[in-house]
Amino acid sequence: MVSKEMVLKARARKEFGSKNAAKTRLAGRIPAIVYGHGQKPEAIVLDEHDFAEGIHHGHRLFDVEVDGKREKLLVKDVQFDYLGRKIIHADLIRVDLSERVKVQVRLVFKGTPVGAQEGGLLEEHLDRMEIECAVTDIPESIDVSVKGLKVGDSLHARDVQLPQGVKLITGPNALLIACHLPAAPVVEEAAAAVEEPIAPEVITERKPKEGEEETEEEKK
Amino acid sequence: MKGNACRMNYVAFGEYGLQSLEMSWVTGKQIEAGRVAASHFLERVGKVYIRIFPHKSITKKPLETRMGKGKAEVEQWVACVKPGMVMFEIGGVSEDVAKRALARVSHKMPVRCRLVTRGHTIG
């Protein structure tokens, strides 16, 4: 759990549009939007380095100072560039510290399952889960132990041990991870048994006329 | 074909992916070569996902043929790959094994590639 609260300095954004956004990004800043609590949406500019550092360290809740006014903001969405390297835009939502929010939290699968030693393959179906918790108690990630998984076993959302005060929002039957034997290889003999492909019929080939056929027969 | 990948630019099924950094047509033969390279290296361990499919037909007139006489025959089938597109994914293996398997796949691709892992988005 990330206990530290991060303070970010921002300023109101007055220039809109993709060209201005591109200029902002070139200058090392990120365009962002703040909304929520029935107030008017506010376009702001954040420092790219500070914000990215906070995100990579698992911060979700930021104390953002916009032109001298401080607000508690929760990261609602982050957009990355086409390569997934740089943050290009962020959605921040206004929250109260007493409030409960729904967030997506990353799952970290820990341990080597028993089934893997028996030749089983571990297949991840979900890598994040939606939970509801207090704003101050948002976990950075949820650890899920997969040590006990045998071949044919699977873990569902309902099997995850959640921290205290955290409620599961994702469907309890959602499949998280499964251990199964790899698919049987395709028998190559069957492929070898197939005869060589017959040349396709040429549709446009000139067909001999009736008269020509007769002449050929006569020749014979 | 222009622009960057707005979809298929994240790892969706496996844990590690091979992301294109350039734009190109990837032929069905190249995709198959990549699949064979990965599955031979993995030796039935892990799972290989192919995210691209050669939907586009490319025609070519035979050599020493005069122009005209209609459209030529289909010579090959290609997938249109844009920068950022995740072409191959691997799951169920360690990072080191996935890295080496995808490096072999990247040699079969006509584009520069890089290895990517799951989990960029924040909900």
Chai-1 contact restraints between the chains, C-beta under 6 A:
chainA,res_idxA,chainB,res_idxB,connection_type,confidence,min_distance_angstrom,max_distance_angstrom,comment,restraint_id
A,V75,B,I122,contact,1.0,0.0,6.0,A-B,restraint_1
A,V78,B,I122,contact,1.0,0.0,6.0,A-B,restraint_2
A,F80,B,H120,contact,1.0,0.0,6.0,A-B,restraint_3
A,Y82,B,N4,contact,1.0,0.0,6.0,A-B,restraint_4
A,Y82,B,A5,contact,1.0,0.0,6.0,A-B,restraint_5
A,Y82,B,N9,contact,1.0,0.0,6.0,A-B,restraint_6
A,Y82,B,G84,contact,1.0,0.0,6.0,A-B,restraint_7
A,L83,B,G84,contact,1.0,0.0,6.0,A-B,restraint_8
A,G84,B,H120,contact,1.0,0.0,6.0,A-B,restraint_9
A,Q104,B,G123,contact,1.0,0.0,6.0,A-B,restraint_10
A,L121,B,G92,contact,1.0,0.0,6.0,A-B,restraint_11
A,L122,B,G92,contact,1.0,0.0,6.0,A-B,restraint_12
A,D127,B,R118,contact,1.0,0.0,6.0,A-B,restraint_13
A,D127,B,G119,contact,1.0,0.0,6.0,A-B,restraint_14
A,P182,B,R44,contact,1.0,0.0,6.0,A-B,restraint_15
